[in-house]
Amino acid sequence: MAIEAFISYLSHEKKYSAHTVKAYQKDLNDFSAFCENEYQLKDIDGVSYPIIRNWIVNLVDLNISNRSVNRKVTSLKSYYKFLMKTGNLKGNPLAKHKALKTAKKIEIPFSEAEMAKLLNELPFENSFEGVRDRLIIELFYATGIRRSELINLGLKDVDLSNRTLKVLGKRNKERIVPLLESTIRLFNEYFNLRKEVENAGFSDAVFLTSKGNKIYETLVYRIINGYFSKVSSKVKKSPHILRHTFATHMLNQGADLNSVKELLGHSSLASTQVYTHNSIAELKKVHSKAHPRNRK
């Protein structure tokens, strides 16, 4: 029952996405199964740290990556924090646990040339889906919003007269993002075509499928992966790489870190700083070319 209450808390109070809630539930169910199989424990609320440590060792033995193990442990830690908050547990057995070491994850953004080729040279069909797909790509690149934020955009969130977009981010945090003229033109074109889609009048979601249903995560991923496969040989092509590309290109063009932080909806600068390694590389290149001491 406590796990069900925790899952309900994540969904309704913390407003986590369905995908995130599902991941938390799976992690807790996996740990519950381990406790029952190995220790005949049907309740994970009062387990000791040695049992959790054995679970971690078991996960590593199964060749699960340290990053994935850390995520599972985070789910468990959050669950115990919830039990303490609700007065059902006195101490968190994971309070002194140290995360496993992981290699730094470097994500390579699309280059400005790749973005220009896709948006300026690649032909998009002059149809509802073609215009929708182009708008989705442009919106990711022009605003840096997350995939879940794009999917959950409502018609009331788009203010073309004021050239702004209201975005509901993580932890239910709202932010206003400015729109480019090119994005506004695409929105106008898309909204005209959207009127013709069956059942469109019954949905307040901005982005729809051709059948008038709200767009979904795997479709957004397929759109990004499909179009970028035509212009880029990079292994990873996803909405998150486009968000990464937005931040990197903004920083390369001189935007300050605080402004990029606000646009991305990060709660701290530390989250934004992960995007700076490419910007620093660009600065090194400019420095090397421009500095008088390096001229021959």
LUMFI-615783 format. One record per residue (C-alpha): residue number from 1; residue in one letter; y, x, z. Coordinates in nm, 2 decimals, padded with zeros to 4 digits. Layout:
# LUMFI-615783
{nr = NUM | rest = A | Y = Y | X = X | Z = Z}
...
//
This chain:
# LUMFI-615783
{nr = 1 | rest = M | Y = 00.00 | X = 00.00 | Z = 00.00}
{nr = 2 | rest = A | Y = 00.24 | X = 00.29 | Z = 00.08}
{nr = 3 | rest = I | Y = 00.19 | X = 00.43 | Z = -00.27}
{nr = 4 | rest = E | Y = 00.28 | X = 00.09 | Z = -00.42}
{nr = 5 | rest = A | Y = 00.59 | X = 00.07 | Z = -00.21}
{nr = 6 | rest = F | Y = 00.69 | X = 00.42 | Z = -00.32}
{nr = 7 | rest = I | Y = 00.64 | X = 00.33 | Z = -00.69}
{nr = 8 | rest = S | Y = 00.85 | X = 00.02 | Z = -00.64}
{nr = 9 | rest = Y | Y = 01.12 | X = 00.22 | Z = -00.47}
{nr = 10 | rest = L | Y = 01.13 | X = 00.47 | Z = -00.77}
{nr = 11 | rest = S | Y = 01.15 | X = 00.18 | Z = -01.02}
{nr = 12 | rest = H | Y = 01.40 | X = -00.05 | Z = -00.85}
{nr = 13 | rest = E | Y = 01.61 | X = 00.16 | Z = -00.61}
{nr = 14 | rest = K | Y = 01.61 | X = 00.50 | Z = -00.78}
{nr = 15 | rest = K | Y = 01.61 | X = 00.34 | Z = -01.13}
{nr = 16 | rest = Y | Y = 01.37 | X = 00.61 | Z = -01.27}
{nr = 17 | rest = S | Y = 01.25 | X = 00.55 | Z = -01.62}
{nr = 18 | rest = A | Y = 00.91 | X = 00.39 | Z = -01.68}
{nr = 19 | rest = H | Y = 00.78 | X = 00.72 | Z = -01.81}
{nr = 20 | rest = T | Y = 00.88 | X = 00.91 | Z = -01.50}
{nr = 21 | rest = V | Y = 00.75 | X = 00.64 | Z = -01.26}
{nr = 22 | rest = K | Y = 00.41 | X = 00.65 | Z = -01.45}
{nr = 23 | rest = A | Y = 00.40 | X = 01.03 | Z = -01.41}
{nr = 24 | rest = Y | Y = 00.46 | X = 01.01 | Z = -01.03}
{nr = 25 | rest = Q | Y = 00.19 | X = 00.74 | Z = -01.00}
{nr = 26 | rest = K | Y = -00.06 | X = 00.95 | Z = -01.19}
{nr = 27 | rest = D | Y = 00.00 | X = 01.25 | Z = -00.98}
{nr = 28 | rest = L | Y = -00.04 | X = 01.05 | Z = -00.65}
{nr = 29 | rest = N | Y = -00.36 | X = 00.89 | Z = -00.79}
{nr = 30 | rest = D | Y = -00.50 | X = 01.23 | Z = -00.89}
{nr = 31 | rest = F | Y = -00.44 | X = 01.36 | Z = -00.54}
{nr = 32 | rest = S | Y = -00.59 | X = 01.05 | Z = -00.38}
{nr = 33 | rest = A | Y = -00.90 | X = 01.09 | Z = -00.59}
{nr = 34 | rest = F | Y = -00.93 | X = 01.46 | Z = -00.49}
{nr = 35 | rest = C | Y = -00.90 | X = 01.37 | Z = -00.12}
{nr = 36 | rest = E | Y = -01.16 | X = 01.10 | Z = -00.15}
{nr = 37 | rest = N | Y = -01.41 | X = 01.31 | Z = -00.35}
{nr = 38 | rest = E | Y = -01.37 | X = 01.63 | Z = -00.14}
{nr = 39 | rest = Y | Y = -01.29 | X = 01.51 | Z = 00.20}
{nr = 40 | rest = Q | Y = -01.39 | X = 01.14 | Z = 00.20}
{nr = 41 | rest = L | Y = -01.03 | X = 01.05 | Z = 00.29}
{nr = 42 | rest = K | Y = -00.91 | X = 00.72 | Z = 00.15}
{nr = 43 | rest = D | Y = -00.55 | X = 00.76 | Z = 00.29}
{nr = 44 | rest = I | Y = -00.33 | X = 01.05 | Z = 00.18}
{nr = 45 | rest = D | Y = -00.05 | X = 00.97 | Z = 00.42}
{nr = 46 | rest = G | Y = -00.16 | X = 01.19 | Z = 00.70}
{nr = 47 | rest = V | Y = -00.32 | X = 01.49 | Z = 00.52}
{nr = 48 | rest = S | Y = -00.26 | X = 01.84 | Z = 00.63}
{nr = 49 | rest = Y | Y = -00.11 | X = 02.12 | Z = 00.42}
{nr = 50 | rest = P | Y = -00.45 | X = 02.31 | Z = 00.39}
{nr = 51 | rest = I | Y = -00.59 | X = 02.01 | Z = 00.21}
{nr = 52 | rest = I | Y = -00.29 | X = 02.01 | Z = -00.03}
{nr = 53 | rest = R | Y = -00.33 | X = 02.38 | Z = -00.08}
{nr = 54 | rest = N | Y = -00.69 | X = 02.34 | Z = -00.18}
{nr = 55 | rest = W | Y = -00.59 | X = 02.07 | Z = -00.43}
{nr = 56 | rest = I | Y = -00.33 | X = 02.32 | Z = -00.58}
{nr = 57 | rest = V | Y = -00.60 | X = 02.59 | Z = -00.60}
{nr = 58 | rest = N | Y = -00.83 | X = 02.34 | Z = -00.77}
{nr = 59 | rest = L | Y = -00.56 | X = 02.25 | Z = -01.03}
{nr = 60 | rest = V | Y = -00.51 | X = 02.62 | Z = -01.10}
{nr = 61 | rest = D | Y = -00.88 | X = 02.67 | Z = -01.14}
{nr = 62 | rest = L | Y = -00.88 | X = 02.39 | Z = -01.40}
{nr = 63 | rest = N | Y = -00.63 | X = 02.60 | Z = -01.60}
{nr = 64 | rest = I | Y = -00.34 | X = 02.36 | Z = -01.55}
{nr = 65 | rest = S | Y = -00.01 | X = 02.55 | Z = -01.59}
{nr = 66 | rest = N | Y = 00.20 | X = 02.65 | Z = -01.29}
{nr = 67 | rest = R | Y = 00.48 | X = 02.44 | Z = -01.43}
{nr = 68 | rest = S | Y = 00.26 | X = 02.13 | Z = -01.44}
{nr = 69 | rest = V | Y = 00.12 | X = 02.21 | Z = -01.09}
{nr = 70 | rest = N | Y = 00.47 | X = 02.24 | Z = -00.95}
{nr = 71 | rest = R | Y = 00.56 | X = 01.90 | Z = -01.10}
{nr = 72 | rest = K | Y = 00.26 | X = 01.74 | Z = -00.94}
{nr = 73 | rest = V | Y = 00.34 | X = 01.89 | Z = -00.60}
{nr = 74 | rest = T | Y = 00.70 | X = 01.77 | Z = -00.64}
{nr = 75 | rest = S | Y = 00.57 | X = 01.41 | Z = -00.68}
{nr = 76 | rest = L | Y = 00.37 | X = 01.45 | Z = -00.36}
{nr = 77 | rest = K | Y = 00.66 | X = 01.60 | Z = -00.18}
{nr = 78 | rest = S | Y = 00.88 | X = 01.31 | Z = -00.28}
{nr = 79 | rest = Y | Y = 00.62 | X = 01.06 | Z = -00.16}
{nr = 80 | rest = Y | Y = 00.61 | X = 01.22 | Z = 00.19}
{nr = 81 | rest = K | Y = 00.99 | X = 01.22 | Z = 00.20}
{nr = 82 | rest = F | Y = 00.98 | X = 00.85 | Z = 00.13}
{nr = 83 | rest = L | Y = 00.73 | X = 00.80 | Z = 00.41}
{nr = 84 | rest = M | Y = 00.96 | X = 00.99 | Z = 00.65}
{nr = 85 | rest = K | Y = 01.26 | X = 00.78 | Z = 00.53}
{nr = 86 | rest = T | Y = 01.07 | X = 00.46 | Z = 00.60}
{nr = 87 | rest = G | Y = 00.95 | X = 00.58 | Z = 00.94}
{nr = 88 | rest = N | Y = 00.58 | X = 00.61 | Z = 00.84}
{nr = 89 | rest = L | Y = 00.56 | X = 00.98 | Z = 00.88}
{nr = 90 | rest = K | Y = 00.71 | X = 01.23 | Z = 01.13}
{nr = 91 | rest = G | Y = 00.69 | X = 01.55 | Z = 00.92}
{nr = 92 | rest = N | Y = 00.65 | X = 01.65 | Z = 00.56}
{nr = 93 | rest = P | Y = 00.33 | X = 01.86 | Z = 00.52}
{nr = 94 | rest = L | Y = 00.50 | X = 02.03 | Z = 00.22}
{nr = 95 | rest = A | Y = 00.82 | X = 02.12 | Z = 00.39}
{nr = 96 | rest = K | Y = 00.75 | X = 02.49 | Z = 00.38}
{nr = 97 | rest = H | Y = 00.56 | X = 02.50 | Z = 00.05}
{nr = 98 | rest = K | Y = 00.68 | X = 02.75 | Z = -00.21}
{nr = 99 | rest = A | Y = 00.65 | X = 02.66 | Z = -00.57}
{nr = 100 | rest = L | Y = 00.43 | X = 02.87 | Z = -00.80}
{nr = 101 | rest = K | Y = 00.61 | X = 03.12 | Z = -01.01}
{nr = 102 | rest = T | Y = 00.67 | X = 03.01 | Z = -01.37}
{nr = 103 | rest = A | Y = 00.79 | X = 03.19 | Z = -01.68}
{nr = 104 | rest = K | Y = 01.14 | X = 03.10 | Z = -01.79}
{nr = 105 | rest = K | Y = 01.13 | X = 02.83 | Z = -02.05}
{nr = 106 | rest = I | Y = 01.36 | X = 02.92 | Z = -02.34}
{nr = 107 | rest = E | Y = 01.43 | X = 02.65 | Z = -02.59}
{nr = 108 | rest = I | Y = 01.57 | X = 02.74 | Z = -02.92}
{nr = 109 | rest = P | Y = 01.85 | X = 02.51 | Z = -03.05}
{nr = 110 | rest = F | Y = 01.89 | X = 02.42 | Z = -03.41}
{nr = 111 | rest = S | Y = 02.15 | X = 02.65 | Z = -03.59}
{nr = 112 | rest = E | Y = 02.48 | X = 02.52 | Z = -03.72}
{nr = 113 | rest = A | Y = 02.34 | X = 02.58 | Z = -04.07}
{nr = 114 | rest = E | Y = 02.04 | X = 02.37 | Z = -04.00}
{nr = 115 | rest = M | Y = 02.25 | X = 02.09 | Z = -03.87}
{nr = 116 | rest = A | Y = 02.49 | X = 02.11 | Z = -04.16}
{nr = 117 | rest = K | Y = 02.20 | X = 02.10 | Z = -04.41}
{nr = 118 | rest = L | Y = 02.05 | X = 01.79 | Z = -04.25}
{nr = 119 | rest = L | Y = 02.37 | X = 01.59 | Z = -04.21}
{nr = 120 | rest = N | Y = 02.54 | X = 01.70 | Z = -04.53}
{nr = 121 | rest = E | Y = 02.27 | X = 01.76 | Z = -04.78}
{nr = 122 | rest = L | Y = 01.96 | X = 01.56 | Z = -04.68}
{nr = 123 | rest = P | Y = 01.95 | X = 01.22 | Z = -04.84}
{nr = 124 | rest = F | Y = 01.91 | X = 00.92 | Z = -04.61}
{nr = 125 | rest = E | Y = 01.80 | X = 00.59 | Z = -04.75}
{nr = 126 | rest = N | Y = 02.08 | X = 00.33 | Z = -04.79}
{nr = 127 | rest = S | Y = 01.89 | X = 00.08 | Z = -04.58}
{nr = 128 | rest = F | Y = 01.88 | X = -00.04 | Z = -04.22}
{nr = 129 | rest = E | Y = 01.63 | X = 00.23 | Z = -04.11}
{nr = 130 | rest = G | Y = 01.80 | X = 00.50 | Z = -04.31}
{nr = 131 | rest = V | Y = 02.14 | X = 00.44 | Z = -04.16}
{nr = 132 | rest = R | Y = 01.99 | X = 00.39 | Z = -03.81}
{nr = 133 | rest = D | Y = 01.81 | X = 00.72 | Z = -03.83}
{nr = 134 | rest = R | Y = 02.12 | X = 00.91 | Z = -03.94}
{nr = 135 | rest = L | Y = 02.32 | X = 00.75 | Z = -03.66}
{nr = 136 | rest = I | Y = 02.06 | X = 00.84 | Z = -03.41}
{nr = 137 | rest = I | Y = 02.06 | X = 01.20 | Z = -03.52}
{nr = 138 | rest = E | Y = 02.45 | X = 01.21 | Z = -03.54}
{nr = 139 | rest = L | Y = 02.48 | X = 01.05 | Z = -03.19}
{nr = 140 | rest = F | Y = 02.24 | X = 01.30 | Z = -03.03}
{nr = 141 | rest = Y | Y = 02.43 | X = 01.60 | Z = -03.19}
{nr = 142 | rest = A | Y = 02.78 | X = 01.46 | Z = -03.13}
{nr = 143 | rest = T | Y = 02.74 | X = 01.35 | Z = -02.77}
{nr = 144 | rest = G | Y = 02.44 | X = 01.53 | Z = -02.62}
{nr = 145 | rest = I | Y = 02.30 | X = 01.22 | Z = -02.47}
{nr = 146 | rest = R | Y = 01.93 | X = 01.20 | Z = -02.35}
{nr = 147 | rest = R | Y = 01.66 | X = 01.01 | Z = -02.54}
{nr = 148 | rest = S | Y = 01.63 | X = 00.75 | Z = -02.26}
{nr = 149 | rest = E | Y = 02.01 | X = 00.70 | Z = -02.26}
{nr = 150 | rest = L | Y = 02.02 | X = 00.64 | Z = -02.63}
{nr = 151 | rest = I | Y = 01.73 | X = 00.39 | Z = -02.61}
{nr = 152 | rest = N | Y = 01.90 | X = 00.19 | Z = -02.33}
{nr = 153 | rest = L | Y = 02.24 | X = 00.17 | Z = -02.49}
{nr = 154 | rest = G | Y = 02.37 | X = -00.19 | Z = -02.49}
{nr = 155 | rest = L | Y = 02.61 | X = -00.34 | Z = -02.74}
{nr = 156 | rest = K | Y = 02.86 | X = -00.37 | Z = -02.46}
{nr = 157 | rest = D | Y = 02.85 | X = 00.01 | Z = -02.41}
{nr = 158 | rest = V | Y = 02.99 | X = 00.09 | Z = -02.75}
{nr = 159 | rest = D | Y = 03.37 | X = 00.06 | Z = -02.76}
{nr = 160 | rest = L | Y = 03.47 | X = 00.16 | Z = -03.12}
{nr = 161 | rest = S | Y = 03.83 | X = 00.06 | Z = -03.07}
{nr = 162 | rest = N | Y = 03.87 | X = 00.32 | Z = -02.79}
{nr = 163 | rest = R | Y = 03.62 | X = 00.56 | Z = -02.96}
{nr = 164 | rest = T | Y = 03.40 | X = 00.58 | Z = -02.65}
{nr = 165 | rest = L | Y = 03.05 | X = 00.53 | Z = -02.54}
{nr = 166 | rest = K | Y = 02.95 | X = 00.42 | Z = -02.19}
{nr = 167 | rest = V | Y = 02.63 | X = 00.60 | Z = -02.09}
{nr = 168 | rest = L | Y = 02.40 | X = 00.52 | Z = -01.79}
{nr = 169 | rest = G | Y = 02.24 | X = 00.84 | Z = -01.69}
{nr = 170 | rest = K | Y = 02.00 | X = 00.97 | Z = -01.42}
{nr = 171 | rest = R | Y = 02.04 | X = 00.82 | Z = -01.07}
{nr = 172 | rest = N | Y = 02.22 | X = 00.53 | Z = -01.22}
{nr = 173 | rest = K | Y = 02.53 | X = 00.75 | Z = -01.28}
{nr = 174 | rest = E | Y = 02.77 | X = 00.62 | Z = -01.54}
{nr = 175 | rest = R | Y = 02.98 | X = 00.83 | Z = -01.77}
{nr = 176 | rest = I | Y = 03.22 | X = 00.78 | Z = -02.06}
{nr = 177 | rest = V | Y = 03.16 | X = 01.00 | Z = -02.37}
{nr = 178 | rest = P | Y = 03.41 | X = 01.03 | Z = -02.66}
{nr = 179 | rest = L | Y = 03.30 | X = 00.95 | Z = -03.02}
{nr = 180 | rest = L | Y = 03.38 | X = 01.14 | Z = -03.33}
{nr = 181 | rest = E | Y = 03.53 | X = 00.96 | Z = -03.64}
{nr = 182 | rest = S | Y = 03.22 | X = 01.03 | Z = -03.84}
{nr = 183 | rest = T | Y = 03.00 | X = 00.86 | Z = -03.57}
{nr = 184 | rest = I | Y = 03.23 | X = 00.56 | Z = -03.56}
{nr = 185 | rest = R | Y = 03.20 | X = 00.52 | Z = -03.93}
{nr = 186 | rest = L | Y = 02.82 | X = 00.53 | Z = -03.90}
{nr = 187 | rest = F | Y = 02.83 | X = 00.28 | Z = -03.62}
{nr = 188 | rest = N | Y = 03.03 | X = 00.03 | Z = -03.83}
{nr = 189 | rest = E | Y = 02.79 | X = 00.07 | Z = -04.12}
{nr = 190 | rest = Y | Y = 02.49 | X = 00.03 | Z = -03.89}
{nr = 191 | rest = F | Y = 02.62 | X = -00.28 | Z = -03.71}
{nr = 192 | rest = N | Y = 02.67 | X = -00.45 | Z = -04.05}
{nr = 193 | rest = L | Y = 02.31 | X = -00.38 | Z = -04.14}
{nr = 194 | rest = R | Y = 02.19 | X = -00.47 | Z = -03.79}
{nr = 195 | rest = K | Y = 02.31 | X = -00.83 | Z = -03.84}
{nr = 196 | rest = E | Y = 02.05 | X = -00.88 | Z = -04.11}
{nr = 197 | rest = V | Y = 01.76 | X = -00.77 | Z = -03.90}
{nr = 198 | rest = E | Y = 01.53 | X = -01.05 | Z = -03.78}
{nr = 199 | rest = N | Y = 01.58 | X = -01.14 | Z = -03.42}
{nr = 200 | rest = A | Y = 01.87 | X = -00.90 | Z = -03.39}
{nr = 201 | rest = G | Y = 02.09 | X = -01.17 | Z = -03.24}
{nr = 202 | rest = F | Y = 01.85 | X = -01.21 | Z = -02.94}
{nr = 203 | rest = S | Y = 01.88 | X = -00.84 | Z = -02.83}
{nr = 204 | rest = D | Y = 02.17 | X = -00.66 | Z = -02.67}
{nr = 205 | rest = A | Y = 02.01 | X = -00.32 | Z = -02.74}
{nr = 206 | rest = V | Y = 02.20 | X = -00.11 | Z = -02.99}
{nr = 207 | rest = F | Y = 01.91 | X = 00.05 | Z = -03.16}
{nr = 208 | rest = L | Y = 01.63 | X = -00.17 | Z = -03.29}
{nr = 209 | rest = T | Y = 01.31 | X = -00.14 | Z = -03.50}
{nr = 210 | rest = S | Y = 01.30 | X = -00.31 | Z = -03.84}
{nr = 211 | rest = K | Y = 01.14 | X = -00.61 | Z = -03.66}
{nr = 212 | rest = G | Y = 01.43 | X = -00.66 | Z = -03.42}
{nr = 213 | rest = N | Y = 01.26 | X = -00.51 | Z = -03.12}
{nr = 214 | rest = K | Y = 01.43 | X = -00.25 | Z = -02.89}
{nr = 215 | rest = I | Y = 01.36 | X = 00.10 | Z = -03.02}
{nr = 216 | rest = Y | Y = 01.10 | X = 00.30 | Z = -02.81}
{nr = 217 | rest = E | Y = 01.05 | X = 00.67 | Z = -02.71}
{nr = 218 | rest = T | Y = 00.78 | X = 00.77 | Z = -02.96}
{nr = 219 | rest = L | Y = 00.97 | X = 00.63 | Z = -03.25}
{nr = 220 | rest = V | Y = 01.28 | X = 00.82 | Z = -03.16}
{nr = 221 | rest = Y | Y = 01.08 | X = 01.14 | Z = -03.13}
{nr = 222 | rest = R | Y = 00.91 | X = 01.07 | Z = -03.47}
{nr = 223 | rest = I | Y = 01.25 | X = 01.02 | Z = -03.63}
{nr = 224 | rest = I | Y = 01.39 | X = 01.35 | Z = -03.50}
{nr = 225 | rest = N | Y = 01.07 | X = 01.55 | Z = -03.57}
{nr = 226 | rest = G | Y = 01.04 | X = 01.39 | Z = -03.92}
{nr = 227 | rest = Y | Y = 01.38 | X = 01.47 | Z = -04.05}
{nr = 228 | rest = F | Y = 01.42 | X = 01.81 | Z = -03.89}
{nr = 229 | rest = S | Y = 01.08 | X = 01.92 | Z = -04.04}
{nr = 230 | rest = K | Y = 01.26 | X = 01.91 | Z = -04.37}
{nr = 231 | rest = V | Y = 01.53 | X = 02.16 | Z = -04.27}
{nr = 232 | rest = S | Y = 01.38 | X = 02.37 | Z = -03.99}
{nr = 233 | rest = S | Y = 01.07 | X = 02.58 | Z = -03.93}
{nr = 234 | rest = K | Y = 01.12 | X = 02.58 | Z = -03.55}
{nr = 235 | rest = V | Y = 00.80 | X = 02.47 | Z = -03.37}
{nr = 236 | rest = K | Y = 00.98 | X = 02.23 | Z = -03.13}
{nr = 237 | rest = K | Y = 01.18 | X = 01.95 | Z = -03.29}
{nr = 238 | rest = S | Y = 01.28 | X = 01.68 | Z = -03.04}
{nr = 239 | rest = P | Y = 01.57 | X = 01.48 | Z = -02.90}
{nr = 240 | rest = H | Y = 01.60 | X = 01.73 | Z = -02.61}
{nr = 241 | rest = I | Y = 01.64 | X = 02.02 | Z = -02.85}
{nr = 242 | rest = L | Y = 01.93 | X = 01.82 | Z = -03.01}
{nr = 243 | rest = R | Y = 02.08 | X = 01.78 | Z = -02.67}
{nr = 244 | rest = H | Y = 02.04 | X = 02.16 | Z = -02.62}
{nr = 245 | rest = T | Y = 02.19 | X = 02.22 | Z = -02.96}
{nr = 246 | rest = F | Y = 02.50 | X = 02.01 | Z = -02.87}
{nr = 247 | rest = A | Y = 02.56 | X = 02.21 | Z = -02.56}
{nr = 248 | rest = T | Y = 02.50 | X = 02.55 | Z = -02.72}
{nr = 249 | rest = H | Y = 02.73 | X = 02.47 | Z = -03.02}
{nr = 250 | rest = M | Y = 03.00 | X = 02.34 | Z = -02.79}
{nr = 251 | rest = L | Y = 02.99 | X = 02.65 | Z = -02.58}
{nr = 252 | rest = N | Y = 02.98 | X = 02.87 | Z = -02.89}
{nr = 253 | rest = Q | Y = 03.30 | X = 02.70 | Z = -03.02}
{nr = 254 | rest = G | Y = 03.48 | X = 02.77 | Z = -02.69}
{nr = 255 | rest = A | Y = 03.43 | X = 02.46 | Z = -02.48}
{nr = 256 | rest = D | Y = 03.44 | X = 02.54 | Z = -02.11}
{nr = 257 | rest = L | Y = 03.13 | X = 02.49 | Z = -01.89}
{nr = 258 | rest = N | Y = 03.27 | X = 02.22 | Z = -01.67}
{nr = 259 | rest = S | Y = 03.36 | X = 02.00 | Z = -01.98}
{nr = 260 | rest = V | Y = 03.01 | X = 02.04 | Z = -02.12}
{nr = 261 | rest = K | Y = 02.87 | X = 01.96 | Z = -01.77}
{nr = 262 | rest = E | Y = 03.06 | X = 01.63 | Z = -01.77}
{nr = 263 | rest = L | Y = 02.96 | X = 01.54 | Z = -02.12}
{nr = 264 | rest = L | Y = 02.59 | X = 01.60 | Z = -02.05}
{nr = 265 | rest = G | Y = 02.60 | X = 01.41 | Z = -01.72}
{nr = 266 | rest = H | Y = 02.48 | X = 01.69 | Z = -01.51}
{nr = 267 | rest = S | Y = 02.54 | X = 01.67 | Z = -01.13}
{nr = 268 | rest = S | Y = 02.59 | X = 02.05 | Z = -01.09}
{nr = 269 | rest = L | Y = 02.69 | X = 02.35 | Z = -01.30}
{nr = 270 | rest = A | Y = 02.35 | X = 02.51 | Z = -01.24}
{nr = 271 | rest = S | Y = 02.19 | X = 02.25 | Z = -01.47}
{nr = 272 | rest = T | Y = 02.44 | X = 02.32 | Z = -01.75}
{nr = 273 | rest = Q | Y = 02.41 | X = 02.70 | Z = -01.72}
{nr = 274 | rest = V | Y = 02.06 | X = 02.70 | Z = -01.87}
{nr = 275 | rest = Y | Y = 02.23 | X = 02.63 | Z = -02.20}
{nr = 276 | rest = T | Y = 02.45 | X = 02.94 | Z = -02.19}
{nr = 277 | rest = H | Y = 02.21 | X = 03.21 | Z = -02.30}
{nr = 278 | rest = N | Y = 02.26 | X = 03.13 | Z = -02.66}
{nr = 279 | rest = S | Y = 02.64 | X = 03.12 | Z = -02.61}
{nr = 280 | rest = I | Y = 02.63 | X = 03.46 | Z = -02.45}
{nr = 281 | rest = A | Y = 02.43 | X = 03.59 | Z = -02.74}
{nr = 282 | rest = E | Y = 02.70 | X = 03.46 | Z = -02.98}
{nr = 283 | rest = L | Y = 02.97 | X = 03.63 | Z = -02.77}
{nr = 284 | rest = K | Y = 02.78 | X = 03.96 | Z = -02.78}
{nr = 285 | rest = K | Y = 02.77 | X = 03.93 | Z = -03.16}
{nr = 286 | rest = V | Y = 03.14 | X = 03.86 | Z = -03.19}
{nr = 287 | rest = H | Y = 03.22 | X = 04.13 | Z = -02.94}
{nr = 288 | rest = S | Y = 03.02 | X = 04.39 | Z = -03.13}
{nr = 289 | rest = K | Y = 03.18 | X = 04.30 | Z = -03.46}
{nr = 290 | rest = A | Y = 03.54 | X = 04.27 | Z = -03.34}
{nr = 291 | rest = H | Y = 03.58 | X = 04.54 | Z = -03.08}
{nr = 292 | rest = P | Y = 03.78 | X = 04.84 | Z = -03.21}
{nr = 293 | rest = R | Y = 03.55 | X = 05.09 | Z = -03.03}
{nr = 294 | rest = N | Y = 03.26 | X = 04.96 | Z = -03.24}
{nr = 295 | rest = R | Y = 03.43 | X = 05.00 | Z = -03.58}
{nr = 296 | rest = K | Y = 03.32 | X = 05.28 | Z = -03.80}
//
